[in-house]
């Protein structure tokens, strides 16, 4: 195997592919990236057995065909350190990979390509093609609410729900829920739901760089595959039943609050400084078109600030984790934000004033 490529052409796919590679591995080959040369094409593959990314790059000229695996992080660090516009020549010599760029020369250890695991072809039960902008939007607006290492493993991911006229994403960690649906004309017969694992969601979002271009999603019973330009991304699905999110959304709130979104974000940011570092609780006191935000901590310190709002309903005092409120305010669009509340023990619904395509539910906390 031997090929010549520009630094830039190699670095871009390498960075995306290396993103799925885990450094701490039980199998040494999983910390490597698979390099395959065919004609004037180089393909790079990284996997952690759950998620696989394949990227392609154009060589400067036809190389000597072959395949080998090399340490992903070391190869990426070397490429990053080379000067811009460098030409990189990589060759295989007696199980060692030689990399030469200008006066720099590196010799890397390797492992044979036949030790590298690959995810088999998947039998797609549904195939959809949508603009990258739409998939990126539903991920950006919901992914922050995914659980991290929850024992309820089905919460450690994002529910993608696809039907003929809508793509919807839903995430919850048991304390809050985020959902966003975008209209899409999809050639699909019945509603399909899959749970994409957390790591796969974050890596997939990195591929959505061209809002004008499309992404092809193939859904099978246990895999999702995304084809984005020169990249093929495959992930196992979370095997489990996602909670019925429709039942979680409160429908009977009798108090509404409309506030300037950015001003409210700043109020929360200031009062949060003196909230309990572990529980992040703040109290909201609502009456007469005024919202008072109060935070305390175990050191007997206190922050309070008032802001004028449009509030309709009886007076209310309710506690929330301020981080959850800040997360929602950071992804909502528009100048104003609408919050619908019941009583002090009921979850709040947050959304854009006109409704929009996103809805957020935040559970209260006792303070």
HELIX and SHEET records of a PDB file:
HELIX    1   1 UNK A    7  UNK A   18  1                                  12    
HELIX    2   2 UNK A   28  UNK A   31  5                                   4    
HELIX    3   3 UNK A   72  UNK A   81  1                                  10    
HELIX    4   4 UNK A  113  UNK A  115  5                                   3    
HELIX    5   5 UNK A  132  UNK A  140  1                                   9    
HELIX    6   6 UNK A  143  UNK A  145  5                                   3    
HELIX    7   7 UNK A  153  UNK A  155  5                                   3    
HELIX    8   8 UNK A  198  UNK A  207  1                                  10    
HELIX    9   9 UNK A  245  UNK A  248  1                                   4    
HELIX   10  10 UNK A  261  UNK A  272  1                                  12    
HELIX   11  11 UNK A  322  UNK A  331  1                                  10    
SHEET    1   A12 UNK A   2  UNK A   6  0                                        
SHEET    2   A12 UNK A  87  UNK A  93 -1                                        
SHEET    3   A12 UNK A  96  UNK A 101 -1                                        
SHEET    4   A12 UNK A 104  UNK A 111 -1                                        
SHEET    5   A12 UNK A  66  UNK A  71 -1                                        
SHEET    6   A12 UNK A  32  UNK A  38 -1                                        
SHEET    7   A12 UNK A  41  UNK A  47 -1                                        
SHEET    8   A12 UNK A  51  UNK A  58 -1                                        
SHEET    9   A12 UNK A 231  UNK A 236 -1                                        
SHEET   10   A12 UNK A 223  UNK A 228 -1                                        
SHEET   11   A12 UNK A 214  UNK A 219 -1                                        
SHEET   12   A12 UNK A 126  UNK A 131 -1                                        
SHEET    1   B 9 UNK A 192  UNK A 197  0                                        
SHEET    2   B 9 UNK A 157  UNK A 163 -1                                        
SHEET    3   B 9 UNK A 166  UNK A 172 -1                                        
SHEET    4   B 9 UNK A 176  UNK A 183 -1                                        
SHEET    5   B 9 UNK A 355  UNK A 362 -1                                        
SHEET    6   B 9 UNK A 348  UNK A 352 -1                                        
SHEET    7   B 9 UNK A 336  UNK A 341 -1                                        
SHEET    8   B 9 UNK A 255  UNK A 260 -1                                        
SHEET    9   B 9 UNK A 310  UNK A 312 -1                                        
SHEET    1   C 4 UNK A 302  UNK A 308  0                                        
SHEET    2   C 4 UNK A 290  UNK A 296 -1                                        
SHEET    3   C 4 UNK A 281  UNK A 287 -1                                        
SHEET    4   C 4 UNK A 316  UNK A 321 -1                                        
END                                                                             
